[in-house]
Amino acid sequence: MVVDSTVPRADQTLDARGLSCPLPLLKAKQALNSLASGQVLHVSATDAGSRRDFQRFAELSGHALLHADTLDGEFHYWLRKS
């Protein structure tokens, strides 16, 4: 699921750890609404379902999933707002 091997610089971060589906994605959508086009949101989550959710969300929304990674049981996503 890694789109790029380099981790992009984030303009904003969102800690969605401990939240269950669909809350990580809903909080990410709200955070993206506050960003300008081209800015990057970094999301940290612990819900394994978020892997599928963020990939599909990027495909449907037009936002770019720049990078996705798993580290110590946490899932990290970098989304560029369209």
N, C-alpha and C positions, 0 to 999 in steps of 0.2 A: 504494500500500500504506500510505500515511500515514493513520493513524486519526484523529489530532488534530494540529493545527498547532503546538501548544505542547509543548515538551519537558518531561516530568515530572521531578520530583526523585527521584533513585534512593536507596533505602536501602542497596543493595549493588551493586557493579559486578563484572563478570566479563570478563576479557580472554581471549577465545577466538581471537584473531588468530593465524594460522599453522596452526590446526587444521583438518583436513579432515573432511568429513561422515562419520559422524554425531557426531563429538566435540563441536562447539559446542552442539548441542542436548542431548546427554547431560550435559555439564557444567552447562548451564543448568537442567536438571531437578534435578540434585543441589543446586545453589545455591538453587533455589526451595524445596526440602525444608527448608532451614535458616531460611527466612523465615516470619514470622507472616502470617496472612491480612491482605490489604490492603497489604502492603509491596510495594515496586517494585524490580525487578532490571533493571539496565542491562547489556546484553551487547554487546561489540564483537567482530566476526568479519570474516574476510577470505574465507571460503568462499562463493562466489556461490550455492550450493545452499541456504545457510541462509535465504535469502529465502523460499523455498517452505516449508522445514521449520518455521520459526518461525510463519508464518501458519497452517499446518495444525495444528501443535501447540497453538496457542491455541484454535483451533476445537474440537479434540477433548478438551482437558484442562480447559476451563472457566476457565483463566487468561485475563486480558484483555491483548491486545496493544495497549497504549496509544498507541504511536508507533513508527514504523520509518523509518529514514533512511539514505541512502548519502552518505558524505563521503570524498573522496579515495581511492576504491577500498575503503573499509571500510564494513561494514554494521553499523548500530546498532539495537538493539531495546530497548524498555522494556516489561516484562511486570509486571502486577499479579497477585500471588498471590490465588487465589480463597479 
